[in-house]
Amino acid sequence: MTTTANRGARGDERRAGWFFVTPIVLILGLFMLLPILMALWTSLTDWNGQGSPFAGDVPFVGLDNYTQLFATDDLARLDFMTSLRNNAYYVLFVVPIQTALALGLALVVNNRLLRGKGFFRTAFYFPSVTSSVAISVVFLFMFANGGAINAVLSAFGVSGPQWFSDSRGVLHLLLGRIGVVDPTAPPSVLTEHGILGLSWWDWASGPSVAMCAIIALVVWTTSGTFMLMFLAALQNVPVQLDEAGMIDGASRWQRFIYITLPQLRPTTFLVMTLGLIGTWQVFDQIYVMSQGNPAKTTLTPAFLSYRTAFRDFDYGSGAAISFVLFLIIVLLTLLQRRVMRERNEPGGRGAGPARRRV
Amino acid sequence: MAVSTATRTAPAPPAGPTRRAGEGSGRVLASRFAGYTILVFFSLVFLYPFVIQIANSFKTEADAAAHPLSPVPEPFTAESMTRIFEGTAFPTWLGNSVLVTVVVTLSRVLLDSMAGYALSRLRFRGRGPLFAAVIALMAVPPVVLLIPKFLVLNQLGIYNSYAALIVPLMADAAGVFIMKQFFDSVPAGVEEAARIDGAGPFRTYWSVVLPMARPALITLTILSFQGSWNEFPHTLVAVQNPGLFTLPRGLADLVSGSLGAGTQYPLKLGAALLATIPVAIIFVAFQRYFVRDANEGADKG
């Protein structure tokens, strides 16, 4: 509310305010907001990278690029569905493993009886701050045919696979191992029927052996960050609660399940949703380690959209794929925000069941 | 884990007669031993890959292939290091990385703190919506911006230039958010005193509030340094000319380009090692600021 008396000072502030934010408005506007709008337009065209996507002669195709991804029975849909399947399995493995590992490490590091926690905390967190490309190079070497991983495995009498050229799905392998189905001759009921261009058998492949190496890398790099979040939350758990449990004679396991874990629920939820949002964006590791190979089993939507645009020069489809990916991530973010808000409201009981569904 | 969400209260205590007497030194020792065993095992898991990386950077190719796990190069050779500097474009990548990182970090610290200050302390029309927009942009996943950013750089006519590498990274929404949160915590009295002394908004920002923001500025500097030094996907769509490659881009090129031919792992691992060293030094020196950032992430939610 401006009064006549301080109009001068306020006017000063107003001008200064805009002057201070102009640079970020320009940069974020030009390189985040504007791009989204331009890409939205491009996803409705068949622009091939020549000239400007806004020139009059660029064919406007409406929603064709989107329907092609979901409805047309062709290679574009096959690749897109394969990438969704791959990423879904990747998420399914990475998120629970990294959450459990981060929580486990945090619990051990938080132990009052142990010394040298600073060192261990640093050691576990260090991989998270290094370059994803540099680390991918190291893991390529470790998972090489005669590499460190296979050397360790052979010490236990296991002969390791050729990680980056093995496209077999681990669920297929597992089913074969327990003798349910023969992976080399799967039942025709599964192979002849399917949905969205992939057979049921293909949908049920599980992550490929090659993808497992990437899963291992990502769990290894991200657990440290999430461990720190759990650690911060653990330090906020009142000691009295644990002591009360101890006086009541609860065992260590019971105190963990009934006292600590409920207190950590908001953090667990945060870690899982951040994990969900992050895992749908996996790109650097795929680019460096596998480029979607072998047999497209490490193809993910993010890499597919890059490949479609910059290698096949089909910018329209590439942009459409990235918008579908955008939509998936926005939905996950909204879910996170909504559930976190409910949780923060007094008596927000809806949060419990919602978490289970995640 | 099948934790019953309904059970909020502690369970009925199991009758444990004279339990605590049993928790003597034996149990404490055992649990300490178990704790250290787990910690040491996982430290190996998290650090040994770096040992492998360092050791193999100084091995011959044959030795690296035969003994990938061994931490001792036999024979020790710095040949791959020489080849990195003389046989690859590593010096160019390094130069570009240094340039990009320095310019990006300096401008992020300046621009983000200016915007954070304005959003926190200056009253001007549109402040609310602007802050909401900054929050919204923080949620935009970088990978879906790859094609869009290329479109804009192309349209602006700066594709394949230093400007394309640097300008889009010069400000970031998360940095603005961190600075705004910090300035919110500075007591208002400080600025009022400055204002009564006749200082305008610029002077108040530059000579009064900014010096107080040192912890936040250090955090932002470190995050910007680490982020721009490691940045990969942006360089992939911003430039094409090998003379403009930064370290991550050059490294990716080195790995995917020569996969079919000789494996040259000592060379690749050495280059990756050299690219990691600056961040490792910063990390060891300023650990607590990294930790603070991760925990800010926890508070944010």
Boltz contact constraints between the chains, C-beta under 6 A:
constraints:
  - contact:
      token1: [A, 13]
      token2: [B, 122]
      max_distance: 6.0
  - contact:
      token1: [A, 13]
      token2: [B, 123]
      max_distance: 6.0
  - contact:
      token1: [A, 13]
      token2: [B, 201]
      max_distance: 6.0
  - contact:
      token1: [A, 14]
      token2: [B, 124]
      max_distance: 6.0
  - contact:
      token1: [A, 16]
      token2: [B, 122]
      max_distance: 6.0
  - contact:
      token1: [A, 16]
      token2: [B, 201]
      max_distance: 6.0
  - contact:
      token1: [A, 17]
      token2: [B, 118]
      max_distance: 6.0
  - contact:
      token1: [A, 17]
      token2: [B, 122]
      max_distance: 6.0
  - contact:
      token1: [A, 17]
      token2: [B, 124]
      max_distance: 6.0
  - contact:
      token1: [A, 18]
      token2: [B, 124]
      max_distance: 6.0
  - contact:
      token1: [A, 20]
      token2: [B, 114]
      max_distance: 6.0
  - contact:
      token1: [A, 20]
      token2: [B, 118]
      max_distance: 6.0
  - contact:
      token1: [A, 21]
      token2: [B, 115]
      max_distance: 6.0
  - contact:
      token1: [A, 21]
      token2: [B, 118]
      max_distance: 6.0
  - contact:
      token1: [A, 23]
      token2: [B, 111]
      max_distance: 6.0
  - contact:
      token1: [A, 24]
      token2: [B, 111]
      max_distance: 6.0
  - contact:
      token1: [A, 24]
      token2: [B, 115]
      max_distance: 6.0
  - contact:
      token1: [A, 24]
      token2: [B, 171]
      max_distance: 6.0
  - contact:
      token1: [A, 24]
      token2: [B, 176]
      max_distance: 6.0
  - contact:
      token1: [A, 27]
      token2: [B, 170]
      max_distance: 6.0
  - contact:
      token1: [A, 27]
      token2: [B, 171]
      max_distance: 6.0
  - contact:
      token1: [A, 28]
      token2: [B, 137]
      max_distance: 6.0
  - contact:
      token1: [A, 31]
      token2: [B, 168]
      max_distance: 6.0
  - contact:
      token1: [A, 32]
      token2: [B, 137]
      max_distance: 6.0
  - contact:
      token1: [A, 34]
      token2: [B, 152]
      max_distance: 6.0
  - contact:
      token1: [A, 35]
      token2: [B, 145]
      max_distance: 6.0
  - contact:
      token1: [A, 35]
      token2: [B, 148]
      max_distance: 6.0
  - contact:
      token1: [A, 35]
      token2: [B, 149]
      max_distance: 6.0
  - contact:
      token1: [A, 35]
      token2: [B, 152]
      max_distance: 6.0
  - contact:
      token1: [A, 36]
      token2: [B, 148]
      max_distance: 6.0
  - contact:
      token1: [A, 38]
      token2: [B, 148]
      max_distance: 6.0
  - contact:
      token1: [A, 38]
      token2: [B, 151]
      max_distance: 6.0
  - contact:
      token1: [A, 39]
      token2: [B, 147]
      max_distance: 6.0
  - contact:
      token1: [A, 39]
      token2: [B, 148]
      max_distance: 6.0
  - contact:
      token1: [A, 108]
      token2: [B, 35]
      max_distance: 6.0
  - contact:
      token1: [A, 108]
      token2: [B, 38]
      max_distance: 6.0
  - contact:
      token1: [A, 108]
      token2: [B, 39]
      max_distance: 6.0
  - contact:
      token1: [A, 111]
      token2: [B, 35]
      max_distance: 6.0
  - contact:
      token1: [A, 113]
      token2: [B, 32]
      max_distance: 6.0
  - contact:
      token1: [A, 114]
      token2: [B, 35]
      max_distance: 6.0
  - contact:
      token1: [A, 120]
      token2: [B, 39]
      max_distance: 6.0
  - contact:
      token1: [A, 123]
      token2: [B, 43]
      max_distance: 6.0
  - contact:
      token1: [A, 123]
      token2: [B, 46]
      max_distance: 6.0
  - contact:
      token1: [A, 123]
      token2: [B, 47]
      max_distance: 6.0
  - contact:
      token1: [A, 124]
      token2: [B, 46]
      max_distance: 6.0
  - contact:
      token1: [A, 127]
      token2: [B, 46]
      max_distance: 6.0
  - contact:
      token1: [A, 129]
      token2: [B, 226]
      max_distance: 6.0
  - contact:
      token1: [A, 129]
      token2: [B, 279]
      max_distance: 6.0
  - contact:
      token1: [A, 129]
      token2: [B, 283]
      max_distance: 6.0
  - contact:
      token1: [A, 130]
      token2: [B, 276]
      max_distance: 6.0
  - contact:
      token1: [A, 130]
      token2: [B, 279]
      max_distance: 6.0
  - contact:
      token1: [A, 131]
      token2: [B, 230]
      max_distance: 6.0
  - contact:
      token1: [A, 131]
      token2: [B, 248]
      max_distance: 6.0
  - contact:
      token1: [A, 131]
      token2: [B, 275]
      max_distance: 6.0
  - contact:
      token1: [A, 133]
      token2: [B, 232]
      max_distance: 6.0
  - contact:
      token1: [A, 133]
      token2: [B, 248]
      max_distance: 6.0
  - contact:
      token1: [A, 133]
      token2: [B, 251]
      max_distance: 6.0
  - contact:
      token1: [A, 133]
      token2: [B, 252]
      max_distance: 6.0
  - contact:
      token1: [A, 134]
      token2: [B, 272]
      max_distance: 6.0
  - contact:
      token1: [A, 134]
      token2: [B, 275]
      max_distance: 6.0
  - contact:
      token1: [A, 134]
      token2: [B, 276]
      max_distance: 6.0
  - contact:
      token1: [A, 137]
      token2: [B, 255]
      max_distance: 6.0
  - contact:
      token1: [A, 137]
      token2: [B, 268]
      max_distance: 6.0
  - contact:
      token1: [A, 137]
      token2: [B, 272]
      max_distance: 6.0
  - contact:
      token1: [A, 138]
      token2: [B, 49]
      max_distance: 6.0
  - contact:
      token1: [A, 138]
      token2: [B, 53]
      max_distance: 6.0
  - contact:
      token1: [A, 141]
      token2: [B, 265]
      max_distance: 6.0
  - contact:
      token1: [A, 146]
      token2: [B, 65]
      max_distance: 6.0
  - contact:
      token1: [A, 147]
      token2: [B, 68]
      max_distance: 6.0
  - contact:
      token1: [A, 148]
      token2: [B, 52]
      max_distance: 6.0
  - contact:
      token1: [A, 148]
      token2: [B, 68]
      max_distance: 6.0
  - contact:
      token1: [A, 148]
      token2: [B, 69]
      max_distance: 6.0
  - contact:
      token1: [A, 151]
      token2: [B, 69]
      max_distance: 6.0
  - contact:
      token1: [A, 225]
      token2: [B, 294]
      max_distance: 6.0
  - contact:
      token1: [A, 228]
      token2: [B, 291]
      max_distance: 6.0
  - contact:
      token1: [A, 228]
      token2: [B, 294]
      max_distance: 6.0
  - contact:
      token1: [A, 229]
      token2: [B, 298]
      max_distance: 6.0
  - contact:
      token1: [A, 232]
      token2: [B, 295]
      max_distance: 6.0
  - contact:
      token1: [A, 232]
      token2: [B, 298]
      max_distance: 6.0
  - contact:
      token1: [A, 245]
      token2: [B, 10]
      max_distance: 6.0
  - contact:
      token1: [A, 248]
      token2: [B, 13]
      max_distance: 6.0
  - contact:
      token1: [A, 249]
      token2: [B, 13]
      max_distance: 6.0
  - contact:
      token1: [A, 249]
      token2: [B, 14]
      max_distance: 6.0
  - contact:
      token1: [A, 249]
      token2: [B, 16]
      max_distance: 6.0
  - contact:
      token1: [A, 249]
      token2: [B, 19]
      max_distance: 6.0
  - contact:
      token1: [A, 258]
      token2: [B, 10]
      max_distance: 6.0
  - contact:
      token1: [A, 258]
      token2: [B, 11]
      max_distance: 6.0
  - contact:
      token1: [A, 261]
      token2: [B, 3]
      max_distance: 6.0
  - contact:
      token1: [A, 270]
      token2: [B, 301]
      max_distance: 6.0
  - contact:
      token1: [A, 281]
      token2: [B, 141]
      max_distance: 6.0
  - contact:
      token1: [A, 281]
      token2: [B, 143]
      max_distance: 6.0
  - contact:
      token1: [A, 283]
      token2: [B, 143]
      max_distance: 6.0
  - contact:
      token1: [A, 283]
      token2: [B, 233]
      max_distance: 6.0
  - contact:
      token1: [A, 284]
      token2: [B, 232]
      max_distance: 6.0
  - contact:
      token1: [A, 288]
      token2: [B, 252]
      max_distance: 6.0
  - contact:
      token1: [A, 288]
      token2: [B, 255]
      max_distance: 6.0
  - contact:
      token1: [A, 302]
      token2: [B, 143]
      max_distance: 6.0
  - contact:
      token1: [A, 306]
      token2: [B, 146]
      max_distance: 6.0
  - contact:
      token1: [A, 309]
      token2: [B, 147]
      max_distance: 6.0
  - contact:
      token1: [A, 318]
      token2: [B, 147]
      max_distance: 6.0
  - contact:
      token1: [A, 319]
      token2: [B, 147]
      max_distance: 6.0
  - contact:
      token1: [A, 322]
      token2: [B, 144]
      max_distance: 6.0
  - contact:
      token1: [A, 322]
      token2: [B, 147]
      max_distance: 6.0
  - contact:
      token1: [A, 325]
      token2: [B, 144]
      max_distance: 6.0
  - contact:
      token1: [A, 326]
      token2: [B, 144]
      max_distance: 6.0
  - contact:
      token1: [A, 329]
      token2: [B, 141]
      max_distance: 6.0
  - contact:
      token1: [A, 333]
      token2: [B, 139]
      max_distance: 6.0
  - contact:
      token1: [A, 340]
      token2: [B, 301]
      max_distance: 6.0
  - contact:
      token1: [A, 352]
      token2: [B, 5]
      max_distance: 6.0
